[in-house]
Amino acid sequence: MHSENHVDLEFALRKIHELATAEGDLGYAYWYEVGRLLQRAANMQAEIDLLCKELERCRATRADSIRAVKRRQRSASKAR
């Protein structure tokens, strides 16, 4: 996960595993699900980070296109 809210996932999952093994079957089931949710959240954050970068690239490309169109319009109006 490369976001500003970086969490050491491996460390967190080890701690969750410790809690799970210390609490017996019911506790284990609970903490196992918490660990799965944490992993899914990390995967989702990675996808969000990737999509944010892609959005930045799209916005930059769009801005470049808009500038190019405006330049062509200005040069066309000067030619008249």
N, C-alpha and C positions, 0 to 999 in steps of 0.2 A: 504494500500500500504506500503510495507516494504522496499522499495528501498532507496538509499541514497538521492534521490530527493523527500523525503516525503512532501506531501502537505496536509494540513488539509482540506480534501474534504468537510466536513460538513460546515466549515466556508466559503470556496470558493463558495459553492452552495447557501448559504444564501445571500452572497454579490451579486451573479448573479441574484438571485430572486429579491433583492432590486432594482437592475438596471432594471430588466424586468418590474417590476410594476411601476417604475418611468417614463418609456418611452412610455407607451401606447401600443396599439395592435401590431404595427410593431416592436417596440423595444422589446416587450414581446416575440414575435415569434423568433426574432434573439437571444436573451439571453437564451431562453428556449433551442434552438439548441446548443448554446455554452455550456450550462450546461450538456446536453446529451453527447456532445463530451468529456467533462471533465470526466464524469462518465465512459464512454467507455475507455478512456485513462487510468484511474485508474485501471479498470478491466484488461486491456491488460498488464499493468505494473505488476500487481499481478501474472498474468500468466507467464510473462517473468521471474519474480523472482523465481517462482516455477520450471520452466524449467531449470533455471541456477543451482538450487540446485540439480535437478535430473541429469543434465549433470556432475556436480562435482562428484556425487556418481558413475556414470557410468565410469568416467575417473579413479577414485580411484580403482574400481573393475577391470578395464582393466589393470591398472598398477600392481595390485596384481597378476593377472593372468600371466602377462608377466614375473614378477619376479619368480613366481613358475615354469614356463616353463624353464627359464634360469637355475634355480637351478637343475632341473631334467636333463637338458642337460649336465651341468657340472658334476653332479654325475655319469651320464651314461658314459661320456668320461673318467672319472677317473677309472671307473670299467673295462675299456678295457685294 
